[in-house]
Amino acid sequence: MADWTNVPEAQALSTDASMTIVVNGTDIALCRDEDGIYYALSNRCPHRLGQIGDGGVENGRVICPLHGWDFDLRTGISPYNPSDRLQTFP
């Protein structure tokens, strides 16, 4: 995947929200925090394979819609189990 990809759908994403996009054949959870900063993470929760893009964003974390685990938007790390993390993209 290239370091930078223009994503026109991002303009429709409100703050504290997430959505699923496909970039170069890869499912990505695109998230926007309360400050309007965008983050791109892998779209599958490592715990139960929930689609992260269908979850919510709160306090700098994206929340899995299946079971409520959350992941830091910047690092992809879960406070529940640091080895269960989401891949982050620049």
mmCIF file as gemmi writes it, N, C-alpha and C atoms, coordinates in Angstrom:
data_model
loop_
_atom_site.group_PDB
_atom_site.id
_atom_site.type_symbol
_atom_site.label_atom_id
_atom_site.label_alt_id
_atom_site.label_comp_id
_atom_site.label_asym_id
_atom_site.label_entity_id
_atom_site.label_seq_id
_atom_site.pdbx_PDB_ins_code
_atom_site.Cartn_x
_atom_site.Cartn_y
_atom_site.Cartn_z
_atom_site.occupancy
_atom_site.B_iso_or_equiv
_atom_site.pdbx_formal_charge
_atom_site.auth_seq_id
_atom_site.auth_asym_id
_atom_site.pdbx_PDB_model_num
ATOM 1 N N . MET Axp A 1 ? 0.841 -1.165 0 1 0 ? 1 A 1
ATOM 2 C CA . MET Axp A 1 ? 0 0 0 1 0 ? 1 A 1
ATOM 3 C C . MET Axp A 1 ? 0.893 1.238 0 1 0 ? 1 A 1
ATOM 4 N N . ALA Axp A 2 ? 0.509 2.218 -0.79 1 0 ? 2 A 1
ATOM 5 C CA . ALA Axp A 2 ? 1.277 3.457 -0.87 1 0 ? 2 A 1
ATOM 6 C C . ALA Axp A 2 ? 1.203 4.2 0.461 1 0 ? 2 A 1
ATOM 7 N N . ASP Axp A 3 ? 2.154 5.085 0.689 1 0 ? 3 A 1
ATOM 8 C CA . ASP Axp A 3 ? 2.17 5.849 1.934 1 0 ? 3 A 1
ATOM 9 C C . ASP Axp A 3 ? 1.007 6.827 2.033 1 0 ? 3 A 1
ATOM 10 N N . TRP Axp A 4 ? 0.5 7.292 0.907 1 0 ? 4 A 1
ATOM 11 C CA . TRP Axp A 4 ? -0.578 8.27 0.941 1 0 ? 4 A 1
ATOM 12 C C . TRP Axp A 4 ? -1.562 7.954 -0.167 1 0 ? 4 A 1
ATOM 13 N N . THR Axp A 5 ? -2.833 7.867 0.183 1 0 ? 5 A 1
ATOM 14 C CA . THR Axp A 5 ? -3.895 7.627 -0.783 1 0 ? 5 A 1
ATOM 15 C C . THR Axp A 5 ? -5.008 8.618 -0.516 1 0 ? 5 A 1
ATOM 16 N N . ASN Axp A 6 ? -5.436 9.321 -1.553 1 0 ? 6 A 1
ATOM 17 C CA . ASN Axp A 6 ? -6.544 10.251 -1.422 1 0 ? 6 A 1
ATOM 18 C C . ASN Axp A 6 ? -7.839 9.454 -1.275 1 0 ? 6 A 1
ATOM 19 N N . VAL Axp A 7 ? -8.634 9.781 -0.269 1 0 ? 7 A 1
ATOM 20 C CA . VAL Axp A 7 ? -9.881 9.067 -0.001 1 0 ? 7 A 1
ATOM 21 C C . VAL Axp A 7 ? -11.022 10.086 -0.001 1 0 ? 7 A 1
ATOM 22 N N . PRO Axp A 8 ? -11.712 10.232 -1.136 1 0 ? 8 A 1
ATOM 23 C CA . PRO Axp A 8 ? -12.783 11.231 -1.215 1 0 ? 8 A 1
ATOM 24 C C . PRO Axp A 8 ? -13.886 11.021 -0.175 1 0 ? 8 A 1
ATOM 25 N N . GLU Axp A 9 ? -14.16 9.759 0.202 1 0 ? 9 A 1
ATOM 26 C CA . GLU Axp A 9 ? -15.207 9.467 1.185 1 0 ? 9 A 1
ATOM 27 C C . GLU Axp A 9 ? -14.931 10.108 2.537 1 0 ? 9 A 1
ATOM 28 N N . ALA Axp A 10 ? -13.682 10.423 2.813 1 0 ? 10 A 1
ATOM 29 C CA . ALA Axp A 10 ? -13.303 10.981 4.117 1 0 ? 10 A 1
ATOM 30 C C . ALA Axp A 10 ? -14.024 12.292 4.404 1 0 ? 10 A 1
ATOM 31 N N . GLN Axp A 11 ? -14.358 13.041 3.373 1 0 ? 11 A 1
ATOM 32 C CA . GLN Axp A 11 ? -15.031 14.326 3.578 1 0 ? 11 A 1
ATOM 33 C C . GLN Axp A 11 ? -16.395 14.162 4.243 1 0 ? 11 A 1
ATOM 34 N N . ALA Axp A 12 ? -17.033 13.003 4.055 1 0 ? 12 A 1
ATOM 35 C CA . ALA Axp A 12 ? -18.362 12.756 4.62 1 0 ? 12 A 1
ATOM 36 C C . ALA Axp A 12 ? -18.311 12.251 6.058 1 0 ? 12 A 1
ATOM 37 N N . LEU Axp A 13 ? -17.13 11.949 6.554 1 0 ? 13 A 1
ATOM 38 C CA . LEU Axp A 13 ? -16.997 11.362 7.891 1 0 ? 13 A 1
ATOM 39 C C . LEU Axp A 13 ? -17.034 12.455 8.956 1 0 ? 13 A 1
ATOM 40 N N . SER Axp A 14 ? -18 12.363 9.859 1 0 ? 14 A 1
ATOM 41 C CA . SER Axp A 14 ? -18.09 13.354 10.932 1 0 ? 14 A 1
ATOM 42 C C . SER Axp A 14 ? -17.066 13.048 12.023 1 0 ? 14 A 1
ATOM 43 N N . THR Axp A 15 ? -16.901 13.976 12.945 1 0 ? 15 A 1
ATOM 44 C CA . THR Axp A 15 ? -15.96 13.738 14.041 1 0 ? 15 A 1
ATOM 45 C C . THR Axp A 15 ? -16.507 12.655 14.961 1 0 ? 15 A 1
ATOM 46 N N . ASP Axp A 16 ? -15.595 11.979 15.665 1 0 ? 16 A 1
ATOM 47 C CA . ASP Axp A 16 ? -15.934 10.855 16.54 1 0 ? 16 A 1
ATOM 48 C C . ASP Axp A 16 ? -16.742 9.788 15.804 1 0 ? 16 A 1
ATOM 49 N N . ALA Axp A 17 ? -16.276 9.448 14.589 1 0 ? 17 A 1
ATOM 50 C CA . ALA Axp A 17 ? -16.974 8.454 13.777 1 0 ? 17 A 1
ATOM 51 C C . ALA Axp A 17 ? -15.963 7.593 13.028 1 0 ? 17 A 1
ATOM 52 N N . SER Axp A 18 ? -16.458 6.48 12.49 1 0 ? 18 A 1
ATOM 53 C CA . SER Axp A 18 ? -15.619 5.597 11.685 1 0 ? 18 A 1
ATOM 54 C C . SER Axp A 18 ? -16.432 5.055 10.522 1 0 ? 18 A 1
ATOM 55 N N . MET Axp A 19 ? -15.73 4.585 9.504 1 0 ? 19 A 1
ATOM 56 C CA . MET Axp A 19 ? -16.367 3.99 8.342 1 0 ? 19 A 1
ATOM 57 C C . MET Axp A 19 ? -15.399 2.99 7.729 1 0 ? 19 A 1
ATOM 58 N N . THR Axp A 20 ? -15.924 2.106 6.902 1 0 ? 20 A 1
ATOM 59 C CA . THR Axp A 20 ? -15.093 1.134 6.212 1 0 ? 20 A 1
ATOM 60 C C . THR Axp A 20 ? -14.862 1.599 4.787 1 0 ? 20 A 1
ATOM 61 N N . ILE Axp A 21 ? -13.611 1.547 4.353 1 0 ? 21 A 1
ATOM 62 C CA . ILE Axp A 21 ? -13.258 1.859 2.97 1 0 ? 21 A 1
ATOM 63 C C . ILE Axp A 21 ? -12.343 0.748 2.464 1 0 ? 21 A 1
ATOM 64 N N . VAL Axp A 22 ? -12.194 0.666 1.155 1 0 ? 22 A 1
ATOM 65 C CA . VAL Axp A 22 ? -11.265 -0.282 0.55 1 0 ? 22 A 1
ATOM 66 C C . VAL Axp A 22 ? -10.215 0.527 -0.195 1 0 ? 22 A 1
ATOM 67 N N . VAL Axp A 23 ? -8.961 0.302 0.15 1 0 ? 23 A 1
ATOM 68 C CA . VAL Axp A 23 ? -7.847 0.999 -0.489 1 0 ? 23 A 1
ATOM 69 C C . VAL Axp A 23 ? -6.914 -0.05 -1.07 1 0 ? 23 A 1
ATOM 70 N N . ASN Axp A 24 ? -6.756 -0.024 -2.379 1 0 ? 24 A 1
ATOM 71 C CA . ASN Axp A 24 ? -5.889 -0.986 -3.068 1 0 ? 24 A 1
ATOM 72 C C . ASN Axp A 24 ? -6.197 -2.423 -2.66 1 0 ? 24 A 1
ATOM 73 N N . GLY Axp A 25 ? -7.49 -2.749 -2.531 1 0 ? 25 A 1
ATOM 74 C CA . GLY Axp A 25 ? -7.907 -4.103 -2.199 1 0 ? 25 A 1
ATOM 75 C C . GLY Axp A 25 ? -7.852 -4.463 -0.727 1 0 ? 25 A 1
ATOM 76 N N . THR Axp A 26 ? -7.513 -3.518 0.134 1 0 ? 26 A 1
ATOM 77 C CA . THR Axp A 26 ? -7.41 -3.771 1.573 1 0 ? 26 A 1
ATOM 78 C C . THR Axp A 26 ? -8.541 -3.069 2.316 1 0 ? 26 A 1
ATOM 79 N N . ASP Axp A 27 ? -9.274 -3.817 3.163 1 0 ? 27 A 1
ATOM 80 C CA . ASP Axp A 27 ? -10.313 -3.214 4.006 1 0 ? 27 A 1
ATOM 81 C C . ASP Axp A 27 ? -9.656 -2.378 5.095 1 0 ? 27 A 1
ATOM 82 N N . ILE Axp A 28 ? -10.072 -1.139 5.185 1 0 ? 28 A 1
ATOM 83 C CA . ILE Axp A 28 ? -9.508 -0.186 6.14 1 0 ? 28 A 1
ATOM 84 C C . ILE Axp A 28 ? -10.645 0.426 6.957 1 0 ? 28 A 1
ATOM 85 N N . ALA Axp A 29 ? -10.417 0.596 8.25 1 0 ? 29 A 1
ATOM 86 C CA . ALA Axp A 29 ? -11.319 1.379 9.09 1 0 ? 29 A 1
ATOM 87 C C . ALA Axp A 29 ? -10.771 2.8 9.107 1 0 ? 29 A 1
ATOM 88 N N . LEU Axp A 30 ? -11.515 3.719 8.535 1 0 ? 30 A 1
ATOM 89 C CA . LEU Axp A 30 ? -11.13 5.124 8.547 1 0 ? 30 A 1
ATOM 90 C C . LEU Axp A 30 ? -11.863 5.778 9.702 1 0 ? 30 A 1
ATOM 91 N N . CYS Axp A 31 ? -11.124 6.391 10.604 1 0 ? 31 A 1
ATOM 92 C CA . CYS Axp A 31 ? -11.696 6.982 11.812 1 0 ? 31 A 1
ATOM 93 C C . CYS Axp A 31 ? -11.324 8.455 11.882 1 0 ? 31 A 1
ATOM 94 N N . ARG Axp A 32 ? -12.191 9.215 12.533 1 0 ? 32 A 1
ATOM 95 C CA . ARG Axp A 32 ? -11.931 10.641 12.738 1 0 ? 32 A 1
ATOM 96 C C . ARG Axp A 32 ? -12.21 10.959 14.2 1 0 ? 32 A 1
ATOM 97 N N . ASP Axp A 33 ? -11.224 11.552 14.861 1 0 ? 33 A 1
ATOM 98 C CA . ASP Axp A 33 ? -11.399 11.837 16.287 1 0 ? 33 A 1
ATOM 99 C C . ASP Axp A 33 ? -12.113 13.167 16.515 1 0 ? 33 A 1
ATOM 100 N N . GLU Axp A 34 ? -12.284 13.521 17.777 1 0 ? 34 A 1
ATOM 101 C CA . GLU Axp A 34 ? -13.021 14.738 18.134 1 0 ? 34 A 1
ATOM 102 C C . GLU Axp A 34 ? -12.346 16.016 17.656 1 0 ? 34 A 1
ATOM 103 N N . ASP Axp A 35 ? -11.038 15.944 17.363 1 0 ? 35 A 1
ATOM 104 C CA . ASP Axp A 35 ? -10.312 17.103 16.85 1 0 ? 35 A 1
ATOM 105 C C . ASP Axp A 35 ? -10.301 17.152 15.326 1 0 ? 35 A 1
ATOM 106 N N . GLY Axp A 36 ? -10.95 16.18 14.679 1 0 ? 36 A 1
ATOM 107 C CA . GLY Axp A 36 ? -11.014 16.149 13.224 1 0 ? 36 A 1
ATOM 108 C C . GLY Axp A 36 ? -9.834 15.46 12.562 1 0 ? 36 A 1
ATOM 109 N N . ILE Axp A 37 ? -8.973 14.822 13.343 1 0 ? 37 A 1
ATOM 110 C CA . ILE Axp A 37 ? -7.807 14.124 12.795 1 0 ? 37 A 1
ATOM 111 C C . ILE Axp A 37 ? -8.232 12.737 12.327 1 0 ? 37 A 1
ATOM 112 N N . TYR Axp A 38 ? -7.768 12.364 11.13 1 0 ? 38 A 1
ATOM 113 C CA . TYR Axp A 38 ? -8.106 11.067 10.541 1 0 ? 38 A 1
ATOM 114 C C . TYR Axp A 38 ? -7.065 10.015 10.909 1 0 ? 38 A 1
ATOM 115 N N . TYR Axp A 39 ? -7.537 8.769 11.061 1 0 ? 39 A 1
ATOM 116 C CA . TYR Axp A 39 ? -6.677 7.62 11.334 1 0 ? 39 A 1
ATOM 117 C C . TYR Axp A 39 ? -7.155 6.463 10.468 1 0 ? 39 A 1
ATOM 118 N N . ALA Axp A 40 ? -6.214 5.659 9.995 1 0 ? 40 A 1
ATOM 119 C CA . ALA Axp A 40 ? -6.54 4.474 9.206 1 0 ? 40 A 1
ATOM 120 C C . ALA Axp A 40 ? -5.971 3.249 9.916 1 0 ? 40 A 1
ATOM 121 N N . LEU Axp A 41 ? -6.831 2.273 10.145 1 0 ? 41 A 1
ATOM 122 C CA . LEU Axp A 41 ? -6.436 1.051 10.855 1 0 ? 41 A 1
ATOM 123 C C . LEU Axp A 41 ? -6.998 -0.161 10.118 1 0 ? 41 A 1
ATOM 124 N N . SER Axp A 42 ? -6.438 -1.327 10.411 1 0 ? 42 A 1
ATOM 125 C CA . SER Axp A 42 ? -7.005 -2.544 9.837 1 0 ? 42 A 1
ATOM 126 C C . SER Axp A 42 ? -8.455 -2.664 10.296 1 0 ? 42 A 1
ATOM 127 N N . ASN Axp A 43 ? -9.294 -3.222 9.44 1 0 ? 43 A 1
ATOM 128 C CA . ASN Axp A 43 ? -10.729 -3.216 9.694 1 0 ? 43 A 1
ATOM 129 C C . ASN Axp A 43 ? -11.229 -4.421 10.483 1 0 ? 43 A 1
ATOM 130 N N . ARG Axp A 44 ? -10.396 -5.366 10.809 1 0 ? 44 A 1
ATOM 131 C CA . ARG Axp A 44 ? -10.837 -6.57 11.524 1 0 ? 44 A 1
ATOM 132 C C . ARG Axp A 44 ? -10.271 -6.613 12.936 1 0 ? 44 A 1
ATOM 133 N N . CYS Axp A 45 ? -11.162 -6.713 13.9 1 0 ? 45 A 1
ATOM 134 C CA . CYS Axp A 45 ? -10.744 -6.843 15.293 1 0 ? 45 A 1
ATOM 135 C C . CYS Axp A 45 ? -10.022 -8.176 15.469 1 0 ? 45 A 1
ATOM 136 N N . PRO Axp A 46 ? -8.847 -8.185 16.078 1 0 ? 46 A 1
ATOM 137 C CA . PRO Axp A 46 ? -8.11 -9.435 16.254 1 0 ? 46 A 1
ATOM 138 C C . PRO Axp A 46 ? -8.756 -10.376 17.275 1 0 ? 46 A 1
ATOM 139 N N . HIS Axp A 47 ? -9.673 -9.868 18.062 1 0 ? 47 A 1
ATOM 140 C CA . HIS Axp A 47 ? -10.315 -10.69 19.095 1 0 ? 47 A 1
ATOM 141 C C . HIS Axp A 47 ? -11.446 -11.546 18.521 1 0 ? 47 A 1
ATOM 142 N N . ARG Axp A 48 ? -12.402 -10.919 17.824 1 0 ? 48 A 1
ATOM 143 C CA . ARG Axp A 48 ? -13.552 -11.662 17.297 1 0 ? 48 A 1
ATOM 144 C C . ARG Axp A 48 ? -13.867 -11.308 15.851 1 0 ? 48 A 1
ATOM 145 N N . LEU Axp A 49 ? -12.94 -10.664 15.18 1 0 ? 49 A 1
ATOM 146 C CA . LEU Axp A 49 ? -13.036 -10.336 13.753 1 0 ? 49 A 1
ATOM 147 C C . LEU Axp A 49 ? -14.175 -9.382 13.407 1 0 ? 49 A 1
ATOM 148 N N . GLY Axp A 50 ? -14.607 -8.574 14.367 1 0 ? 50 A 1
ATOM 149 C CA . GLY Axp A 50 ? -15.614 -7.559 14.086 1 0 ? 50 A 1
ATOM 150 C C . GLY Axp A 50 ? -15.066 -6.51 13.134 1 0 ? 50 A 1
ATOM 151 N N . GLN Axp A 51 ? -15.957 -5.877 12.384 1 0 ? 51 A 1
ATOM 152 C CA . GLN Axp A 51 ? -15.55 -4.816 11.463 1 0 ? 51 A 1
ATOM 153 C C . GLN Axp A 51 ? -15.423 -3.509 12.236 1 0 ? 51 A 1
ATOM 154 N N . ILE Axp A 52 ? -14.197 -3.105 12.442 1 0 ? 52 A 1
ATOM 155 C CA . ILE Axp A 52 ? -13.889 -1.916 13.236 1 0 ? 52 A 1
ATOM 156 C C . ILE Axp A 52 ? -14.55 -0.666 12.655 1 0 ? 52 A 1
ATOM 157 N N . GLY Axp A 53 ? -14.646 -0.579 11.337 1 0 ? 53 A 1
ATOM 158 C CA . GLY Axp A 53 ? -15.261 0.578 10.695 1 0 ? 53 A 1
ATOM 159 C C . GLY Axp A 53 ? -16.73 0.75 11.023 1 0 ? 53 A 1
ATOM 160 N N . ASP Axp A 54 ? -17.366 -0.29 11.557 1 0 ? 54 A 1
ATOM 161 C CA . ASP Axp A 54 ? -18.769 -0.207 11.966 1 0 ? 54 A 1
ATOM 162 C C . ASP Axp A 54 ? -18.917 0.21 13.424 1 0 ? 54 A 1
ATOM 163 N N . GLY Axp A 55 ? -17.799 0.395 14.113 1 0 ? 55 A 1
ATOM 164 C CA . GLY Axp A 55 ? -17.828 0.779 15.523 1 0 ? 55 A 1
ATOM 165 C C . GLY Axp A 55 ? -17.845 2.283 15.693 1 0 ? 55 A 1
ATOM 166 N N . GLY Axp A 56 ? -17.775 2.712 16.905 1 0 ? 56 A 1
ATOM 167 C CA . GLY Axp A 56 ? -17.758 4.134 17.205 1 0 ? 56 A 1
ATOM 168 C C . GLY Axp A 56 ? -16.371 4.605 17.596 1 0 ? 56 A 1
ATOM 169 N N . VAL Axp A 57 ? -16.227 5.91 17.715 1 0 ? 57 A 1
ATOM 170 C CA . VAL Axp A 57 ? -14.97 6.524 18.142 1 0 ? 57 A 1
ATOM 171 C C . VAL Axp A 57 ? -15.267 7.364 19.376 1 0 ? 57 A 1
ATOM 172 N N . GLU Axp A 58 ? -14.443 7.172 20.402 1 0 ? 58 A 1
ATOM 173 C CA . GLU Axp A 58 ? -14.655 7.898 21.652 1 0 ? 58 A 1
ATOM 174 C C . GLU Axp A 58 ? -13.333 8.043 22.392 1 0 ? 58 A 1
ATOM 175 N N . ASN Axp A 59 ? -13.021 9.258 22.815 1 0 ? 59 A 1
ATOM 176 C CA . ASN Axp A 59 ? -11.818 9.527 23.612 1 0 ? 59 A 1
ATOM 177 C C . ASN Axp A 59 ? -10.54 8.977 22.981 1 0 ? 59 A 1
ATOM 178 N N . GLY Axp A 60 ? -10.389 9.157 21.679 1 0 ? 60 A 1
ATOM 179 C CA . GLY Axp A 60 ? -9.165 8.727 20.999 1 0 ? 60 A 1
ATOM 180 C C . GLY Axp A 60 ? -9.066 7.237 20.77 1 0 ? 60 A 1
ATOM 181 N N . ARG Axp A 61 ? -10.198 6.541 20.879 1 0 ? 61 A 1
ATOM 182 C CA . ARG Axp A 61 ? -10.211 5.087 20.678 1 0 ? 61 A 1
ATOM 183 C C . ARG Axp A 61 ? -11.35 4.708 19.734 1 0 ? 61 A 1
ATOM 184 N N . VAL Axp A 62 ? -11.131 3.652 18.96 1 0 ? 62 A 1
ATOM 185 C CA . VAL Axp A 62 ? -12.193 3.092 18.135 1 0 ? 62 A 1
ATOM 186 C C . VAL Axp A 62 ? -12.702 1.845 18.854 1 0 ? 62 A 1
ATOM 187 N N . ILE Axp A 63 ? -14.006 1.653 18.837 1 0 ? 63 A 1
ATOM 188 C CA . ILE Axp A 63 ? -14.637 0.592 19.619 1 0 ? 63 A 1
ATOM 189 C C . ILE Axp A 63 ? -15.19 -0.479 18.688 1 0 ? 63 A 1
ATOM 190 N N . CYS Axp A 64 ? -14.834 -1.737 18.953 1 0 ? 64 A 1
ATOM 191 C CA . CYS Axp A 64 ? -15.343 -2.854 18.162 1 0 ? 64 A 1
ATOM 192 C C . CYS Axp A 64 ? -16.846 -2.989 18.403 1 0 ? 64 A 1
ATOM 193 N N . PRO Axp A 65 ? -17.65 -3.075 17.329 1 0 ? 65 A 1
ATOM 194 C CA . PRO Axp A 65 ? -19.095 -3.173 17.512 1 0 ? 65 A 1
ATOM 195 C C . PRO Axp A 65 ? -19.566 -4.538 18.024 1 0 ? 65 A 1
ATOM 196 N N . LEU Axp A 66 ? -18.726 -5.559 17.958 1 0 ? 66 A 1
ATOM 197 C CA . LEU Axp A 66 ? -19.152 -6.89 18.4 1 0 ? 66 A 1
ATOM 198 C C . LEU Axp A 66 ? -19.098 -7.079 19.908 1 0 ? 66 A 1
ATOM 199 N N . HIS Axp A 67 ? -18.043 -6.562 20.53 1 0 ? 67 A 1
ATOM 200 C CA . HIS Axp A 67 ? -17.863 -6.888 21.944 1 0 ? 67 A 1
ATOM 201 C C . HIS Axp A 67 ? -17.353 -5.726 22.791 1 0 ? 67 A 1
ATOM 202 N N . GLY Axp A 68 ? -17.17 -4.567 22.182 1 0 ? 68 A 1
ATOM 203 C CA . GLY Axp A 68 ? -16.821 -3.381 22.95 1 0 ? 68 A 1
ATOM 204 C C . GLY Axp A 68 ? -15.354 -3.164 23.261 1 0 ? 68 A 1
ATOM 205 N N . TRP Axp A 69 ? -14.477 -4.067 22.792 1 0 ? 69 A 1
ATOM 206 C CA . TRP Axp A 69 ? -13.056 -3.783 22.994 1 0 ? 69 A 1
ATOM 207 C C . TRP Axp A 69 ? -12.724 -2.498 22.258 1 0 ? 69 A 1
ATOM 208 N N . ASP Axp A 70 ? -11.791 -1.729 22.792 1 0 ? 70 A 1
ATOM 209 C CA . ASP Axp A 70 ? -11.384 -0.509 22.104 1 0 ? 70 A 1
ATOM 210 C C . ASP Axp A 70 ? -9.891 -0.541 21.813 1 0 ? 70 A 1
ATOM 211 N N . PHE Axp A 71 ? -9.516 0.27 20.832 1 0 ? 71 A 1
ATOM 212 C CA . PHE Axp A 71 ? -8.141 0.322 20.346 1 0 ? 71 A 1
ATOM 213 C C . PHE Axp A 71 ? -7.738 1.777 20.175 1 0 ? 71 A 1
ATOM 214 N N . ASP Axp A 72 ? -6.535 2.107 20.602 1 0 ? 72 A 1
ATOM 215 C CA . ASP Axp A 72 ? -6.001 3.456 20.477 1 0 ? 72 A 1
ATOM 216 C C . ASP Axp A 72 ? -5.882 3.811 18.999 1 0 ? 72 A 1
ATOM 217 N N . LEU Axp A 73 ? -6.416 4.96 18.615 1 0 ? 73 A 1
ATOM 218 C CA . LEU Axp A 73 ? -6.377 5.367 17.21 1 0 ? 73 A 1
ATOM 219 C C . LEU Axp A 73 ? -4.95 5.563 16.699 1 0 ? 73 A 1
ATOM 220 N N . ARG Axp A 74 ? -4.055 6.03 17.544 1 0 ? 74 A 1
ATOM 221 C CA . ARG Axp A 74 ? -2.681 6.311 17.115 1 0 ? 74 A 1
ATOM 222 C C . ARG Axp A 74 ? -1.83 5.059 16.993 1 0 ? 74 A 1
ATOM 223 N N . THR Axp A 75 ? -2.011 4.119 17.924 1 0 ? 75 A 1
ATOM 224 C CA . THR Axp A 75 ? -1.119 2.957 17.979 1 0 ? 75 A 1
ATOM 225 C C . THR Axp A 75 ? -1.78 1.644 17.572 1 0 ? 75 A 1
ATOM 226 N N . GLY Axp A 76 ? -3.111 1.583 17.625 1 0 ? 76 A 1
ATOM 227 C CA . GLY Axp A 76 ? -3.828 0.347 17.352 1 0 ? 76 A 1
ATOM 228 C C . GLY Axp A 76 ? -3.829 -0.627 18.518 1 0 ? 76 A 1
ATOM 229 N N . ILE Axp A 77 ? -3.238 -0.247 19.642 1 0 ? 77 A 1
ATOM 230 C CA . ILE Axp A 77 ? -3.114 -1.141 20.795 1 0 ? 77 A 1
ATOM 231 C C . ILE Axp A 77 ? -4.4 -1.133 21.627 1 0 ? 77 A 1
ATOM 232 N N . SER Axp A 78 ? -4.79 -2.317 22.091 1 0 ? 78 A 1
ATOM 233 C CA . SER Axp A 78 ? -5.941 -2.456 22.976 1 0 ? 78 A 1
ATOM 234 C C . SER Axp A 78 ? -5.465 -2.474 24.426 1 0 ? 78 A 1
ATOM 235 N N . PRO Axp A 79 ? -6.127 -1.739 25.316 1 0 ? 79 A 1
ATOM 236 C CA . PRO Axp A 79 ? -5.733 -1.786 26.726 1 0 ? 79 A 1
ATOM 237 C C . PRO Axp A 79 ? -6.077 -3.125 27.378 1 0 ? 79 A 1
ATOM 238 N N . TYR Axp A 80 ? -6.946 -3.893 26.754 1 0 ? 80 A 1
ATOM 239 C CA . TYR Axp A 80 ? -7.345 -5.189 27.313 1 0 ? 80 A 1
ATOM 240 C C . TYR Axp A 80 ? -6.265 -6.236 27.126 1 0 ? 80 A 1
ATOM 241 N N . ASN Axp A 81 ? -5.595 -6.175 25.985 1 0 ? 81 A 1
ATOM 242 C CA . ASN Axp A 81 ? -4.526 -7.119 25.687 1 0 ? 81 A 1
ATOM 243 C C . ASN Axp A 81 ? -3.612 -6.467 24.654 1 0 ? 81 A 1
ATOM 244 N N . PRO Axp A 82 ? -2.49 -5.906 25.066 1 0 ? 82 A 1
ATOM 245 C CA . PRO Axp A 82 ? -1.607 -5.186 24.142 1 0 ? 82 A 1
ATOM 246 C C . PRO Axp A 82 ? -1.131 -6.01 22.946 1 0 ? 82 A 1
ATOM 247 N N . SER Axp A 83 ? -1.162 -7.335 23.053 1 0 ? 83 A 1
ATOM 248 C CA . SER Axp A 83 ? -0.738 -8.141 21.902 1 0 ? 83 A 1
ATOM 249 C C . SER Axp A 83 ? -1.84 -8.224 20.845 1 0 ? 83 A 1
ATOM 250 N N . ASP Axp A 84 ? -3.084 -7.902 21.217 1 0 ? 84 A 1
ATOM 251 C CA . ASP Axp A 84 ? -4.181 -7.807 20.254 1 0 ? 84 A 1
ATOM 252 C C . ASP Axp A 84 ? -4.247 -6.366 19.782 1 0 ? 84 A 1
ATOM 253 N N . ARG Axp A 85 ? -3.655 -6.122 18.642 1 0 ? 85 A 1
ATOM 254 C CA . ARG Axp A 85 ? -3.6 -4.745 18.158 1 0 ? 85 A 1
ATOM 255 C C . ARG Axp A 85 ? -4.023 -4.685 16.71 1 0 ? 85 A 1
ATOM 256 N N . LEU Axp A 86 ? -4.428 -3.514 16.302 1 0 ? 86 A 1
ATOM 257 C CA . LEU Axp A 86 ? -4.788 -3.269 14.914 1 0 ? 86 A 1
ATOM 258 C C . LEU Axp A 86 ? -3.59 -2.681 14.186 1 0 ? 86 A 1
ATOM 259 N N . GLN Axp A 87 ? -3.41 -3.085 12.946 1 0 ? 87 A 1
ATOM 260 C CA . GLN Axp A 87 ? -2.37 -2.463 12.13 1 0 ? 87 A 1
ATOM 261 C C . GLN Axp A 87 ? -2.795 -1.029 11.841 1 0 ? 87 A 1
ATOM 262 N N . THR Axp A 88 ? -1.867 -0.111 11.922 1 0 ? 88 A 1
ATOM 263 C CA . THR Axp A 88 ? -2.145 1.281 11.587 1 0 ? 88 A 1
ATOM 264 C C . THR Axp A 88 ? -1.48 1.614 10.265 1 0 ? 88 A 1
ATOM 265 N N . PHE Axp A 89 ? -2.081 2.551 9.54 1 0 ? 89 A 1
ATOM 266 C CA . PHE Axp A 89 ? -1.562 2.982 8.247 1 0 ? 89 A 1
ATOM 267 C C . PHE Axp A 89 ? -1.301 4.48 8.298 1 0 ? 89 A 1
ATOM 268 N N . PRO Axp A 90 ? -0.248 4.926 7.614 1 0 ? 90 A 1
ATOM 269 C CA . PRO Axp A 90 ? 0.067 6.365 7.632 1 0 ? 90 A 1
ATOM 270 C C . PRO Axp A 90 ? -0.986 7.195 6.915 1 0 ? 90 A 1
